[in-house]
């Protein structure tokens, strides 16, 4: 049995977000450009998802896309959901899930500076938000600002991240947390899809670890969705629970190492690690079950 063990610094283990995206810091711009820019507040970069008074940590799709890009894997349009299928999604359930999927796709194409593809996903996002009744977050002014910054991936992700946060806030204020939760789930599914596709191309330790560590995030998503009783969400929760059974066999072991403090620089370095044990067979089963779920959603 091929057992994989990977050591990873604890403070890099998980970056939680309240919306589908986490936004990168903006670059320094000229005075003329600054008028059309939005600085990313800390709440956009990181946070904890609060659903029904419970706190959940779910990694951001953009962090997965960054990992894939940094692994040296080239842009692959074939891993994305087709943006021109947006009109085939006729229920709020499928629209919300695919809004999350398209959001992750937009982050992916933006990181690779694929401007034309980004415009296609922006148009799809606009259509879905209109049909879901949350178009205020993606109004004409916001869309114009995003388009004006489409060649600057950092700036665009800041603006899109803020728009998603606005959508999330609106949905919660209007007691439509089921839609918000489905958007989150769609984003998570697509980021997992990215990771699994990337691992087939280049089997790096970092990507393998990213797939394995989703055990905690999947558990959080299942708990969120389990609070809703509509038949479609119940079926989705059951499928994700079946996926979680594979993850049950993945083991995590925390290894404490005394932190080191540099008094001169006034910095403390966290040296503790987390060991993950996952087999090739487990990864194969995860890929098969996740692709079944995603295919049903995007078809």
C-alpha positions in Angstrom: 0.0 0.0 0.0 1.4 3.4 -1.0 1.0 5.5 2.1 1.6 9.2 1.7 2.9 11.3 4.6 3.3 15.1 4.3 4.3 17.6 6.9 2.8 21.0 6.8 3.2 24.1 9.0 0.1 24.5 11.1 -0.4 28.1 10.5 -0.7 27.4 6.7 -3.2 24.6 7.2 -6.5 26.5 6.7 -7.6 29.9 5.5 -11.3 30.4 6.1 -13.6 32.8 4.2 -17.1 34.1 4.6 -17.8 34.1 0.9 -16.9 32.2 -2.2 -13.8 34.2 -2.8 -10.9 35.5 -0.8 -9.5 38.6 -2.3 -5.8 39.4 -2.8 -4.2 42.6 -1.8 -4.2 45.3 -4.4 -1.1 46.5 -6.1 0.2 50.0 -5.8 -1.4 52.2 -8.4 -1.1 55.6 -9.8 -3.4 58.4 -8.5 -5.6 58.2 -11.7 -6.1 54.4 -11.2 -6.8 54.6 -7.5 -10.2 56.2 -8.0 -11.4 52.9 -9.6 -9.8 50.7 -7.0 -11.1 49.1 -3.8 -8.7 48.2 -1.0 -9.3 44.8 0.4 -10.5 45.0 4.1 -9.3 42.2 6.4 -12.9 40.8 6.5 -12.6 40.1 2.8 -9.3 38.3 3.1 -10.2 36.0 5.9 -13.0 35.2 8.3 -15.2 32.5 9.7 -18.6 31.5 8.2 -21.4 31.9 10.6 -24.5 29.8 9.9 -27.3 29.6 12.4 -25.0 30.8 15.2 -22.5 28.1 14.4 -19.0 28.8 13.1 -17.5 26.9 10.3 -14.1 27.0 8.5 -14.2 26.4 4.8 -11.1 27.1 2.6 -11.4 29.5 -0.3 -11.3 28.3 -3.9 -8.9 31.1 -4.8 -6.3 29.6 -2.4 -6.6 26.3 -4.2 -6.2 28.0 -7.6 -3.1 29.8 -6.3 -1.6 26.6 -5.1 -2.2 25.0 -8.5 -0.6 28.0 -10.3 2.4 28.0 -8.0 2.9 24.3 -8.7 3.8 25.2 -12.3 0.6 23.8 -13.9 -0.4 25.7 -17.0 -3.9 27.1 -17.7 -6.4 24.5 -18.7 -9.8 25.7 -19.8 -11.1 22.1 -20.0 -11.3 21.9 -16.2 -13.8 24.7 -16.1 -17.6 24.6 -16.2 -18.9 25.9 -19.5 -20.1 29.5 -18.9 -22.7 29.6 -21.8 -24.8 26.9 -20.1 -26.1 29.4 -17.6 -29.6 29.5 -19.1 -30.1 25.7 -18.6 -30.2 26.2 -14.8 -33.9 26.6 -14.1 -34.2 26.3 -10.3 -32.7 28.4 -7.5 -31.0 25.2 -6.2 -29.0 24.7 -9.5 -28.5 28.4 -9.9 -27.0 28.9 -6.5 -24.7 25.9 -6.8 -23.5 27.0 -10.3 -23.1 30.5 -9.1 -20.5 29.2 -6.6 -18.9 27.1 -9.3 -18.7 30.0 -11.8 -17.3 32.2 -9.0 -14.4 29.7 -8.5 -13.9 29.5 -12.3 -13.7 33.3 -12.5 -11.0 33.2 -9.8 -9.1 30.5 -11.7 -9.2 32.3 -15.1 -8.3 35.6 -13.4 -5.2 34.2 -11.8 -4.0 33.1 -15.2 -4.9 36.5 -16.7 -7.4 35.0 -19.2 -9.3 38.2 -19.9 -11.7 36.9 -22.5 -12.7 33.9 -20.5 -13.1 36.1 -17.4 -15.6 38.3 -19.3 -17.7 35.2 -20.1 -17.9 34.1 -16.5 -18.7 37.6 -15.4 -21.7 37.6 -17.8 -22.8 34.2 -16.4 -22.5 35.5 -12.8 -24.6 38.5 -13.7 -27.4 36.3 -15.2 -27.5 34.0 -12.2 -27.5 36.8 -9.6 -30.4 38.5 -11.5 -32.4 35.2 -11.5 -31.6 34.6 -7.8 -32.7 38.2 -6.9 -29.4 39.3 -5.6 -28.4 41.5 -8.6 -27.7 44.5 -6.3 -24.3 43.1 -5.4 -23.5 42.9 -9.1 -25.1 46.1 -10.3 -24.0 47.9 -13.5 -21.6 50.2 -11.5 -19.9 47.2 -9.9 -19.7 45.3 -13.1 -18.2 48.3 -14.8 -15.5 48.6 -12.1 -14.7 44.9 -12.4 -14.5 45.2 -16.2 -12.3 48.2 -16.0 -9.9 46.2 -13.8 -10.2 42.9 -15.7 -6.5 42.9 -16.7 -5.4 43.4 -13.1 -6.1 40.1 -11.4 -5.6 41.4 -7.8 -7.9 44.4 -8.3 -10.6 42.4 -10.0 -10.6 39.7 -7.3 -10.9 42.4 -4.6 -14.0 43.8 -6.4 -15.6 40.4 -7.1 -14.9 39.4 -3.5 -16.7 42.4 -2.2 -19.6 41.8 -4.5 -19.9 38.2 -3.3 -19.7 39.4 0.3 -22.6 41.8 -0.4 -24.6 38.9 -1.9 -23.9 36.7 1.1 -25.0 39.5 3.5 -28.2 40.2 1.6 -29.2 36.5 1.5 -28.7 36.2 5.3 -30.5 39.4 6.1 -33.5 38.1 4.0 -33.4 34.6 5.6 -32.2 32.9 2.4 -29.2 31.2 4.0 -30.0 28.1 2.0 -29.0 29.9 -1.2 -25.9 31.3 0.5 -24.9 27.9 1.7 -25.4 26.4 -1.8 -23.2 29.1 -3.3 -20.5 28.2 -0.8 -20.9 24.5 -1.6 -20.6 25.1 -5.3 -17.3 27.0 -4.8 -15.9 24.2 -2.6 -16.9 21.5 -5.1 -15.2 23.4 -8.0 -12.0 24.0 -6.0 -11.9 20.3 -5.2 -12.4 19.6 -8.9 -9.4 21.9 -9.7 -7.2 20.1 -7.2 -8.1 16.6 -8.5 -7.6 17.6 -12.1 -4.3 19.2 -11.3 -3.0 16.2 -9.4 -3.5 14.0 -12.5 -1.2 16.4 -14.4 1.4 16.9 -11.7 1.3 14.9 -8.5 2.8 17.3 -6.1 2.8 16.9 -2.3 1.1 20.3 -1.9 -1.8 19.5 -4.1 -2.2 16.0 -2.5 -2.2 17.5 0.9 -4.8 20.1 -0.2 -7.1 17.3 -1.3 -6.6 15.4 1.9 -7.1 18.3 4.3 -10.6 18.9 2.9 -11.9 16.4 5.4 -12.6 19.1 7.9 -14.2 21.5 5.3 -16.5 18.7 3.9 -17.7 18.0 7.5 -18.5 21.7 7.9 -20.4 21.9 4.6 -22.5 18.8 5.5 -23.4 20.2 8.9 -24.5 23.5 7.2 -26.6 21.7 4.5 -28.1 19.3 7.0 -30.1 22.2 8.5 -32.3 22.4 5.4 -35.1 19.9 4.5 -35.8 20.6 0.9 -35.6 17.3 -1.2 -32.8 18.6 -3.5 -30.6 19.7 -0.6 -31.3 16.5 1.3 -30.1 14.5 -1.8 -27.0 16.7 -2.1 -26.2 16.2 1.6 -26.6 12.5 1.2 -24.1 12.4 -1.7 -21.6 14.6 0.2 -22.0 12.3 3.2 -21.1 9.4 1.0 -18.0 11.2 0.0 -17.2 11.9 3.6 -17.1 8.2 4.3 -14.0 7.9 2.1 -12.4 10.8 4.1 -13.0 9.0 7.4 -10.0 6.8 6.6 -7.7 9.8 6.2 -5.6 10.3 9.3 -4.2 13.6 10.8 -1.6 13.7 13.5 -0.5 17.0 15.1 3.1 17.1 16.1 4.0 19.9 18.5 7.4 21.5 18.1 8.4 24.3 20.5 8.1 27.7 18.7 11.2 29.8 18.2 11.3 33.5 19.0 13.7 35.9 17.4 13.9 38.7 20.0 15.8 40.9 17.6 13.1 40.9 14.9 10.3 40.5 17.4 9.0 37.4 15.5 7.8 34.0 16.7 8.1 31.1 14.3 5.5 28.3 14.6 7.3 25.0 13.9 4.5 22.6 14.8 3.4 20.3 11.9 0.4 18.2 10.9 1.0 14.8 9.4 -1.5 13.5 6.9 -1.8 9.8 6.0 -3.8 9.2 2.7 -3.6 6.3 0.2 -3.8 6.4 -3.6 -6.9 4.3 -3.4 -8.6 6.9 -1.1 -7.7 9.7 -3.6 -9.1 7.7 -6.4 -12.4 7.1 -4.6 -12.6 10.8 -3.7 -12.1 11.8 -7.3 -14.8 9.4 -8.5 -17.4 10.5 -6.0 -16.8 14.2 -6.3 -16.9 14.1 -10.1 -20.3 12.3 -9.9 -21.7 15.1 -7.7 -20.2 17.9 -9.8 -21.4 16.4 -13.2 -24.9 16.2 -11.9 -24.9 19.9 -10.9 -23.3 21.3 -14.1 -25.1 19.1 -16.6 
